[in-house]
Structures are given as C-alpha cells and as structure tokens.
C-alpha cells in the first residue's frame, strides 16, 4: 500500500524501497538477503528509478517520491495493490507516469485498488469505478456505464458533461457549472 504522506527521513532510495521487504525479515534485526536485494533491484528497474538508488529520499521531487513508494510497495510481492492518492500534488507528466506504472502492475496480474479524486484519471484507467458520497457507495460499475454517470452527478451535486475522446472507452469529464464560471 502506498500512502499520501511520504517520508522525509534520512535514507537512500534503495534503503526506502528495501523497507517493503520487512514482512520477510526475522523478528530481531534486519539483514537483507541477496534475493531481497534482487527484488529491490528489479522493482527499481520496473519503475525506471535505478539511477536514484543512492540518492537521499528528502532530495527527491514529489513525482520521484511517488515512484519510490510504488517501488517499495512492489517489493512486498502481494497479489493486491492498494494505492491511496498516488498522483496527489503531481504535475500532469508525473501523473501520467504513475498511471503508466499502475497499468504495468495490472499487466503483471496484480489487482489494483486505487483511490483518486481526479475523475478523468479514474474513468480513464479503471476497469471499475466506485462513486461514493459521504461514505455511502452510490455505484460501482464500468466507466462507460450510464448508471455510474448518474451516480457521479448525484455525488457531485451537479450535472457532469462527458466528452467522448476514444470511441466510448474514455471521456473527459467537466462539470456543467464550468460554463457558468468561465
């Protein structure tokens, strides 16, 4: 699982990512085995951050830290991946990089549960989108489902416009109020 607040502790990227192997360690003392470090190395490669392995975590940009957090989560080698706002506070280029890595995880056979507030990203990358309002599940459907779109209108207390940009597979979502404000 990745978290919204990433660490600023003094440790290298490699040390931070290796922390994901903690569940495989003995209770007393941490001694990374060669197989542990191979898993860390592979994760750094998949995330395209091998060149960062000796850098200090506190020196990294927000996007780099997010990639490190996903790499740390990957070394846990779980079938289900939980991501909490993995794209928060990132520019569009880094958001797309994170989406690309999430798709890579899915291609590796992982089940990915991801909390995001950006509707365009959610509808663009998910097989299933869950819409909630005040802790209540309003709908859980494929992004193209009309019931899901109605639930989104209810959740946002406004009508949303869906602009098809990829033959019904992906829409750009804009609140109708956009026209009133701009």
Secondary structure, DSSP 4 states (H G I P E B T S, - for coil): -B-SS---SS-BHHHHHHGGGGGGS-SS-----HHHHHHHHHHHHHTT-GGGTTSBGGGS-HHHHHHHHHHHHHTT--SEEEEESTTTT--HHHHHHHHHHHHHHHHTT-EEEEE---HHHHHHH-SSEEEEETTEEEEEE-TT-HHHHHHHHHHHTS-EEEEESSTTS-EEEEETHHHHH-
